[in-house]
């Protein structure tokens, strides 16, 4: 097959899985797990799959699916492209004014990212290469960490994760000093000398974060993620970096090349975490990931959604290399487990990606038909 392809159809599918136990962050709860999967088919019948970030707000997933189907897809269907990046740039530039007029650069970026991931899966399938090899990877093995560990039942969740093969953990904090420290003590005992990180989900003021830093120092944390709001002045982030005994992490709420260039030029973030389903897809984030590594920082893709986006994140990490970890949510979610391929099989803290073309899976959406909402 030639590298160029003509897009014949683009369709988004929206799902919601109800939760018995909500997923909790410092800023809110998820009462169900949404997923927006995107399928692209070319003129040769080759298909590719992607996923758009859609966790918040509660009705956001259905909106993003409609953005794909009703606004973005018509701009690409029946057009010929020589690469996914060309299509990504066409969509991004073609909708900049519309997104500005709507005041919604986030939803547009997320919907475009979902299409972009599907196009990269399709592109790799056309070349009969696994996506991680197409991106330049040499090894299919990547390290993973258990994420989404809530303040309630943290120890039980951590123990279950270790039984499933995890050797690294990340705890959600920002729920009061007593709760946070008790959970950290329990998780450090459970994971032993293994990797332990924390995520405050933008939950503290700079003064609160500075007060917590010496208390966190006792737990040998691999990183402290988003201790303050992502949009706080750079001097506040610099103050935290000066006092912190562990690396500071962020990136999921950075959404422009310019802003990433700024953080890569500074000695503030030690771990940088772009979310390929939230902004940029692979078209923007592949080069970004390499720039993160060149800057001497650790690249750890952020991800908390369905299985297709998780699998794409795994392929990017394997493709660019480095010593980072893949974020794997350990809360109940069949929209993740049924579609993440070999990422579900964690062995001694790592997973191995397949040699099958593209992402290595063709999703069977009939398995979750009862959860479809759009």
PyMOL commands that set and color helices and strands:
alter all, ss='L'
color gray80, all
select helices_A, chain A and resi 60-75+84-102+105-126+131-134+154-163+177-191+206-219+234-243+257-265+281-294+307-320+334-337+341-344+365-371
alter helices_A, ss='H'
color red, helices_A
select strands_A, chain A and resi 5-25+28-42+47-52+80-81+141-149+168-172+195-199+223-225+247-250+269-272+298-299+325-329+350-352
alter strands_A, ss='S'
color yellow, strands_A
deselect
rebuild
show_as cartoon
